[in-house]
Amino acid sequence: MIYELRVYRTIPGRLPALLSRFQNHTLKLWEKHGIRQAGFWTTLVGESNNDLTYLLAWESLAEREQKWNAFATDPDWLKVRAETEADGAINQNVMNAFLSPTAFSSVK
């Protein structure tokens, strides 16, 4: 397994809109495309409380490319994204990294 760490830094005041989009739309679309989430977190104490951090689980980078591209071009996703950003952008930036578990990791 590999894990994709993604951190969305929202525009101040827009975190509730991002959380709503994930809860009410994005997760259903991920399920449709076979995208597996491994957890979501907001920042309680840290650099910014405008962040949403989450992990995705992939069998391989090839699986990620195929499924993420299908999701990113899905007309239902494009519609939801446009509708939820009608009042303006939600994110300032998005960071992602691909992680490989160590031999001693409790998560494999």
N, C-alpha and C positions, 0 to 999 in steps of 0.2 A: 504494500500500500504506500501511496504517497498522499500527503495532505497539502492542501492549498490554504494558506493563511491569507485572509483578506481583511483589510482595515479600511472602512469608509469614514472619512472625516467629513461630517456634514457642515453645511452653512449654519451658523448659530440660529437656533430656533427651529431647524428643519428635521432634527432627529425624530420627533414623533411621526412625521410624514414618511420617513424611511422605514421606521418600524412597522407602521401600518401597511406600507406597500409589501414588505416581506410577509407579514402575517396573513394578509388578505389576498395576495396575488402571486408573489414570486415563488413561494414554497409549493403552491399547486402546480405552477409551470415547471419547476424543477422536478417534481414527481413525474409529470408527464414525460420528461426527457431523461429520467433515470439518474438525476443528479442527487447525490447523497450528502446531506449536511452532517457534520460531527459536533456541532455546537455553535451557539451564538452568545455574545456577551456585549454589554454596554460597560463603559468605564466608570467605576465608582470613584476611584482615586487614581490620578495619573495626569499625563500631559494635557489631555482634553476630554471633557465630558460630552463632547459632540461626536464621539467615535462609536461606531458599531464594528465589532470584531467577530469574525466567524471562521470556521474551518470546514472545508469540503474534503471528502474522502474519494480518492481515485485509485483504480487498479494500476493505471499507467498514464503517462503524459498523452499517449495516443487516445485513450479513452476520454481524457479531459478535453482535448482538442475537438473531438467529434461531438461530444455531448454539449460542451459549452457553445460551440459555433451554432449548433442546431437551436439551442435556447436563445442565443443572442439575435438570431434572425427570425425567430418565431413571430408571426404577425400579431398574435395575442400579447406577447411581451412588448413589442413595439408600441402597441396601442396603450397598454397599461402604463408604460414609461411616459409616453406623451401626456396621458391624462393626469398622472400624478405629478408631473412637472409643469402643468399648465400655469401654476402660480409662480414659476421660477425653478431654477436648478435646486436640487437637494444636496448634492455632494460638492465639497471643495476639491477633493481628490480621493483617489482610491490607490491603496498600496496592496500588492500581492507578492507572495513568496511561496515556493514549493519546498516542502519539508519531507525528509526521509527519516523514519524512526531509527534510533540507535539500537544496538543489540540489547541494551538494558532498559529500553523504554517499556513502560506498562501498556502503552498504546502501540500496536503493531501495524 
